[in-house]
Amino acid sequence: MTESIPSQFKENAVRQLADEDLRQALTKSKGHFTGGRQKSIDNLPEFEELRDKARDIKNHTIENLDFYLEAYEKKVLSSGGHVHWASTAKDAQEIVLNICQTVGATSVNKGKSMIGEECDINEALEAAGINAVETDLGEYIIQIRNERPSHIIAPAVHLTKAQVEESFRETHTHLDPERVLDEPPTLLEEARKVLRKKYFEAEVGITGANFLVAETGSSIIVTNEGNGDLSQLLPRVHIVLASIEKVVPNLEDASTLLRVLARSATGQEFSVYTTISTGPRRDEDLDGPEEYHVILLDNGRTSMLGTEFQDMLRCIRCGACMNHCPVYQSVGGHAYGWVYPGPMGAVLSPGLLGVDEAGHLPNASTFCGRCEEVCPVHIPLPKMMRHWREREFERHLTPNAYRKGIQLWSFIALRPNLYKRLTSFHIRILGWIGRRRGRFSSLPMAKGWTKYRDLPAPEGKTFQKQWSERS
């Protein structure tokens, strides 16, 4: 798999900014996500009320997480399933491999799972000689390209149609080389044909979980393709990979969260498929797995409880924050260097990987506040990014030039009269120099900005001056 790491965000971003195909793909997708969300919530007058209720449900569950996890485990066991606790990603890998090897599996089908990505399950399976096949279309595309997802709900959003066609032709060499593959329906049909027989070959199916229901011991997944259903119903063994914060008290609470999830993610009232699974196949069932396993992953999440980052555990993985983030929309998901991109990744990744590895991802933010504004469970992402910035600064992980610059700015900002004089002077100078073109294509100490965009020349008076006059 092609790899980049969070600590190389700046280098990754520079490379992504120069990618014309990425620019084209992100521009095309942005309107679909943001416009669809807005239209769907305009048609639901009680959407804000639902957001408040969804936030309260998640807060209550997190504050009583041990109780609901134990209740969930009891229900799974009573339905004939098995529950496995994984402290780390490595533990989750070993549990999955042990289950697969116990049943003699040589092939595994996977529905879309961000926890599977977090634990590198595919790589672990392949290393053990077990063939892992992604059945979600987007995940399948990035699997054959040997890439990570660039978005948590649309893994291949960074690709153009031409790039997908090229990957299909390179991979599906058994098909007619003269076939027409220039439209999305033909690409979809080809993927469906290739994947169809894979469903009947796999001994084990692995899915993620959008929610785990403590009241019934059920797991819930939402998809738009139906691949999740086939991945968990046809194989002999179904493995659910989920992180511990996915548990909710009951089905009514899950229904509330589902209503805000689909609207925030794709602008749908509900996803095409909402599938609830409870235990293995019973005698009277016509289909379903013989074995049902749930792996509950911690991997650093309990260390966030009781801290200023606990609110991040409310996240329901809708992707709305990245769909509306100007930074993500400029550099794409791969620049973030790990599984979780965008504003939610800028908060979650340092919590899971550590501030040394991912602590500067929160710097990739304009703090415009759009991420918090559109979050369906009111997660204060900008506030938590500021907390991570403070931790990075306290540990002297920021460049020395940056620290000196902050110290100089602090010295000036604490002296209002000096601040006013300096800003007024520099604005007048810049306004005079840039009066002809109205913008700067290059400026000393601003090359990081002007390398990719012009800087508007100042016009008129400072904000403080105008505020003072109007007051």
C-alpha positions in Angstrom: 0.0 0.0 0.0 1.3 3.5 -0.9 2.0 5.2 2.4 2.3 8.7 3.7 2.4 9.6 7.4 0.7 12.4 9.4 4.1 14.0 10.4 4.7 14.7 6.7 1.4 16.6 6.2 3.2 19.7 4.9 5.1 17.7 2.2 2.0 15.7 1.4 -0.1 18.8 1.0 2.4 20.5 -1.4 2.3 17.3 -3.5 -1.5 17.1 -3.5 -1.9 20.8 -4.4 0.0 20.1 -7.6 -2.2 17.2 -8.6 -4.6 18.4 -11.3 -6.6 15.2 -11.3 -7.2 15.7 -7.6 -8.3 19.3 -8.2 -10.8 18.1 -10.8 -12.2 15.3 -8.6 -12.6 17.4 -5.5 -14.3 20.3 -7.4 -16.8 17.9 -8.9 -17.7 16.2 -5.6 -17.9 19.2 -3.3 -21.3 20.5 -4.6 -22.8 17.0 -4.5 -22.1 16.6 -0.8 -22.7 20.1 0.4 -25.7 20.8 -1.8 -27.3 17.5 -1.0 -26.9 18.0 2.8 -28.5 21.4 2.6 -31.4 20.3 0.6 -32.2 17.4 2.9 -32.1 19.4 6.1 -34.2 22.1 4.5 -36.9 19.5 4.0 -36.7 18.5 7.7 -37.9 21.3 10.0 -36.9 19.4 13.2 -33.3 18.8 12.0 -31.8 21.0 14.7 -33.9 19.4 17.4 -32.7 16.0 16.2 -29.1 17.2 16.3 -29.5 18.2 19.9 -31.1 14.9 20.7 -28.3 13.0 18.9 -25.7 14.9 20.8 -27.4 14.1 24.1 -27.7 10.4 23.3 -24.0 10.1 22.5 -23.0 12.1 25.6 -25.1 9.9 27.9 -23.7 6.7 26.3 -20.1 7.9 26.6 -20.6 8.9 30.2 -21.9 5.4 30.9 -19.7 3.6 28.4 -18.7 0.7 30.7 -22.4 -0.1 31.5 -23.6 -0.1 27.9 -20.6 -2.2 26.7 -21.2 -4.8 29.3 -24.9 -4.8 28.5 -24.1 -5.2 24.8 -21.7 -8.1 25.4 -24.4 -10.0 27.4 -26.9 -9.7 24.7 -24.5 -10.8 22.0 -23.6 -13.9 24.0 -27.2 -14.7 24.8 -27.9 -14.6 21.0 -25.2 -17.2 20.3 -22.5 -14.7 19.3 -18.9 -14.1 20.5 -17.4 -10.9 21.8 -13.6 -10.2 21.7 -12.0 -7.2 23.3 -9.0 -5.6 21.5 -6.9 -3.1 23.3 -4.7 -2.3 20.3 -4.9 -2.6 16.5 -2.4 -5.5 16.8 -4.7 -7.3 19.1 -7.6 -6.9 16.6 -5.4 -8.3 13.8 -4.5 -11.4 15.9 -8.2 -12.0 16.8 -9.3 -11.8 13.1 -6.5 -14.1 12.0 -7.2 -16.6 14.8 -10.9 -16.8 13.8 -10.1 -17.1 10.1 -7.4 -19.8 10.7 -9.7 -21.7 13.0 -12.3 -22.2 10.3 -9.7 -22.8 7.6 -10.5 -19.6 5.6 -8.6 -18.9 2.4 -10.8 -16.0 1.3 -12.4 -13.1 3.2 -14.9 -10.5 1.9 -14.9 -7.1 3.5 -17.6 -4.5 3.7 -16.5 -0.9 4.2 -14.9 -0.5 7.6 -12.8 2.4 8.8 -11.8 0.3 11.8 -10.5 -2.3 9.4 -8.4 0.4 7.8 -7.2 1.6 11.2 -6.1 -1.9 12.1 -4.6 -2.7 8.7 -6.7 -5.9 8.6 -6.2 -6.5 4.8 -2.4 -6.4 5.1 -2.5 -8.8 8.1 -4.7 -11.2 6.2 -2.6 -11.1 3.0 0.6 -11.7 5.1 -1.1 -14.8 6.4 -1.9 -16.1 3.0 -5.6 -15.2 3.1 -7.1 -13.4 0.2 -9.0 -10.2 1.3 -11.5 -8.6 -1.1 -13.1 -5.2 -0.6 -16.7 -5.4 -1.8 -17.7 -1.7 -1.4 -17.1 -0.1 -4.9 -15.0 2.7 -3.6 -13.0 0.5 -1.3 -12.5 -2.0 -4.2 -11.2 0.7 -6.4 -8.6 1.9 -3.9 -7.6 -1.7 -3.1 -6.7 -2.5 -6.6 -4.8 0.9 -6.7 -3.0 0.0 -3.5 -4.1 3.2 -1.8 -5.8 4.3 1.4 -9.3 5.9 1.5 -9.2 9.6 1.0 -12.6 10.1 2.6 -14.5 8.2 5.3 -17.7 7.7 3.3 -16.4 8.1 -0.3 -13.1 6.3 -0.3 -12.3 7.0 -4.0 -13.6 10.6 -4.2 -10.1 11.8 -5.1 -10.2 9.9 -8.4 -11.5 10.9 -11.8 -13.5 8.6 -14.1 -10.5 8.2 -16.4 -8.3 7.0 -13.5 -10.8 4.4 -12.5 -11.1 3.1 -16.0 -7.3 2.9 -16.2 -7.2 0.9 -13.0 -9.9 -1.5 -14.2 -8.1 -2.2 -17.4 -4.9 -2.9 -15.6 -6.5 -5.2 -13.1 -9.3 -7.0 -15.1 -7.0 -8.4 -17.8 -9.2 -11.4 -18.3 -11.9 -9.2 -19.9 -12.1 -8.0 -23.5 -9.5 -5.2 -24.0 -11.8 -3.5 -26.5 -14.7 -3.2 -24.1 -16.2 0.3 -23.6 -15.6 1.7 -20.1 -16.1 5.4 -20.5 -19.2 5.9 -18.3 -19.9 5.3 -14.6 -22.7 2.6 -15.3 -20.3 0.5 -17.3 -17.6 0.8 -14.6 -20.2 -0.2 -12.0 -21.4 -3.2 -14.0 -17.9 -4.5 -14.5 -17.1 -4.2 -10.8 -20.4 -6.0 -10.0 -19.5 -8.9 -12.4 -16.0 -9.3 -11.0 -17.1 -9.2 -7.4 -20.2 -11.4 -7.7 -18.4 -14.7 -7.6 -16.2 -13.5 -4.7 -19.3 -13.5 -2.4 -19.7 -17.3 -2.9 -16.0 -18.1 -2.5 -15.4 -16.4 0.9 -15.6 -18.4 4.1 -15.5 -15.3 6.3 -17.2 -11.9 5.9 -16.0 -8.8 7.8 -18.0 -5.6 8.2 -17.8 -2.5 10.3 -20.6 -1.1 12.3 -22.2 2.3 12.4 -23.9 1.5 15.7 -24.0 -1.3 18.2 -27.2 -1.6 20.1 -26.9 -2.5 23.8 -30.6 -3.3 24.2 -30.5 -6.1 21.6 -26.9 -7.0 21.0 -27.3 -6.0 17.3 -24.9 -4.4 14.9 -26.1 -1.8 12.4 -24.5 -1.0 9.0 -25.7 1.5 6.4 -24.7 1.1 2.7 -26.0 2.2 -0.7 -24.8 -0.9 -2.6 -26.0 -3.9 -0.6 -22.5 -5.3 -0.5 -22.6 -5.2 3.3 -25.6 -7.6 3.4 -23.9 -10.1 1.0 -20.6 -9.9 2.9 -22.2 -10.9 6.2 -25.0 -13.2 5.1 -23.3 -15.6 2.6 -20.0 -16.6 4.4 -20.0 -19.2 7.2 -18.6 -16.6 9.6 -19.4 -13.0 10.1 -16.9 -10.7 12.0 -18.0 -7.3 13.1 -15.1 -4.8 13.6 -16.2 -1.8 15.7 -14.7 0.7 18.1 -16.1 0.9 21.6 -17.8 4.3 21.2 -20.1 2.9 18.6 -22.5 1.5 21.2 -25.9 3.1 21.8 -28.5 2.3 24.4 -31.4 1.1 22.2 -33.0 0.9 18.7 -34.9 4.2 19.2 -31.7 6.0 19.9 -30.0 4.3 16.9 -33.0 5.5 14.7 -32.4 9.1 15.8 -28.7 8.9 15.0 -29.5 7.3 11.6 -31.7 10.2 10.7 -29.0 12.8 11.1 -26.2 10.5 9.8 -27.6 10.0 6.2 -28.6 13.6 5.8 -25.2 14.9 6.9 -23.2 12.3 4.9 -24.9 12.1 1.5 -28.0 14.2 1.7 -30.3 11.2 1.8 -33.2 10.8 4.2 -31.9 7.2 4.9 -29.2 5.2 3.2 -30.5 2.6 0.6 -29.7 -0.3 3.0 -29.9 -0.2 6.8 -29.0 -3.6 8.0 -29.4 -4.9 11.5 -27.7 -8.2 12.5 -28.2 -10.0 15.7 -26.1 -13.2 16.3 -25.6 -16.2 14.1 -28.2 -18.0 12.0 -31.0 -19.6 13.9 -32.7 -22.9 13.0 -35.7 -21.1 11.4 -33.6 -18.6 9.5 -33.2 -19.1 5.7 -29.7 -17.5 5.5 -27.0 -16.0 7.7 -23.7 -17.0 9.2 -23.0 -20.0 11.3 -20.8 -18.0 13.6 -21.1 -14.3 14.7 -18.1 -12.6 16.2 -17.8 -8.9 17.4 -14.4 -7.4 18.0 -14.5 -4.3 20.2 -11.5 -2.0 19.7 -10.1 0.5 22.1 -6.8 1.6 20.5 -6.5 4.8 22.6 -10.1 5.8 22.9 -10.4 5.2 26.7 -7.5 7.6 27.2 -9.7 10.3 25.7 -12.4 9.8 28.3 -12.5 12.5 30.9 -10.3 14.8 28.9 -10.9 17.9 26.7 -11.0 15.4 23.8 -13.9 13.3 25.0 -16.4 15.0 22.8 -14.6 13.5 19.8 -16.0 10.2 20.8 -19.5 11.4 19.7 -18.4 11.3 16.1 -20.7 9.2 13.9 -18.4 9.3 10.8 -20.6 11.2 8.4 -17.8 13.1 6.8 -19.7 16.5 6.8 -16.8 18.3 8.4 -14.4 17.4 5.6 -17.1 18.1 2.9 -17.2 21.7 4.2 -13.6 22.2 5.1 -11.6 24.6 2.8 -8.3 22.8 3.7 -9.6 19.3 3.0 -11.2 20.5 -0.2 -7.8 21.9 -1.3 -5.4 19.1 -0.4 -7.7 16.0 -0.2 -7.6 13.2 2.3 -4.2 11.5 1.5 -2.4 14.6 2.7 -3.4 13.8 6.3 -1.3 10.6 6.1 -3.5 8.2 7.9 -7.0 6.7 8.0 -9.0 9.8 9.2 -8.7 13.0 7.2 -10.1 16.5 7.5 -11.1 18.2 10.8 -12.3 15.0 12.5 -9.0 13.4 11.6 -7.1 16.4 12.9 -8.6 15.8 16.3 -8.9 12.0 16.4 -5.5 11.1 14.9 -3.4 12.8 17.5 -5.5 11.1 20.2 -4.9 7.6 18.7 -1.4 8.0 17.3 0.1 10.5 19.8 1.0 14.2 19.5 4.5 13.4 18.4 3.2 11.7 15.2 0.1 13.6 14.4 0.1 16.6 16.7 0.5 19.2 13.9 -2.5 18.1 11.9 -4.7 20.6 13.9 -2.6 23.3 12.3 -4.3 22.4 8.9 -7.3 24.6 9.7 -8.5 28.1 9.0 -10.7 27.9 12.1 -13.6 29.1 10.0 -15.9 27.0 12.2 -17.8 25.3 9.3 -16.9 21.9 10.6 -18.6 22.5 14.0 -21.5 24.2 12.3 -22.4 21.2 10.2 -21.5 18.4 12.6 -24.7 16.4 13.3 -23.7 15.8 16.9 -22.3 19.3 17.7 -18.6 18.3 18.1 -16.6 21.4 19.0 -13.8 20.5 16.5 -12.0 24.0 16.4 -11.8 24.1 20.2 -10.2 20.6 20.4 -7.8 21.5 17.6 -6.7 24.5 19.7 -6.1 22.2 22.6 -3.9 20.0 20.4 -2.0 23.0 19.2 -1.3 24.0 22.8 0.0 20.5 23.6 2.2 20.6 20.5 3.6 24.0 21.5 4.2 22.9 25.1 6.2 20.0 24.0 8.4 22.2 21.7 7.3 20.2 18.6 6.7 23.3 16.6 9.6 24.8 14.5 11.7 27.4 16.3 11.0 30.1 13.8 7.3 29.6 14.4 7.7 29.8 18.2 9.8 33.0 17.9 7.2 34.5 15.6 4.4 33.7 18.1 6.5 35.3 20.9 7.0 38.5 18.8 3.3 38.6 17.9 2.4 38.2 21.6 4.8 41.0 22.6 3.1 43.4 20.1 -0.5 42.2 20.8 -0.1 42.8 24.5 0.7 46.5 23.8 -2.4 47.8 22.0 -1.0 51.2 21.0 2.1 49.6 19.5 -0.1 47.1 17.7 -2.4 49.8 16.2 0.6 51.9 15.0 2.4 49.0 13.4 -0.7 47.5 11.7 -1.8 51.0 10.4 1.7 51.6 9.1 2.0 48.3 7.3 -1.5 48.5 5.8 -0.8 51.9 4.4 2.5 50.7 2.9 1.0 47.5 1.4 -2.0 49.4 0.1 0.3 51.9 -1.6 2.5 49.3 -3.2 -0.4 47.1 -4.4 -2.6 49.9 -5.5 -2.0 49.3 -9.2 -2.8 45.5 -9.4 -4.9 45.2 -6.3 -3.0 42.0 -5.3 0.4 40.5 -4.7 1.7 37.4 -6.4 4.8 37.4 -4.2 5.6 38.9 -0.8 8.5 38.4 1.7 7.5 36.1 4.6 4.3 35.1 2.8 5.7 32.7 0.2 3.7 29.9 1.6 0.5 31.8 0.7 1.5 33.4 -2.6 3.0 30.3 -4.1 -0.5 29.0 -4.7 -2.7 32.1 -4.7 -2.5 35.9 -4.8 -2.8 38.0 -1.7 -5.3 40.9 -2.0 -3.8 44.3 -1.3 -5.2 46.1 1.7 -7.8 48.7 1.0 -9.0 51.5 3.4 -8.5 51.5 7.1 -7.9 48.7 9.6 -10.8 46.9 11.2 -10.0 48.4 14.6 -10.0 51.9 13.1 -13.3 51.4 11.4 -14.8 49.8 14.5 -13.6 52.7 16.6 -15.1 55.3 14.2 -18.5 53.5 14.0 -18.7 53.1 17.8 
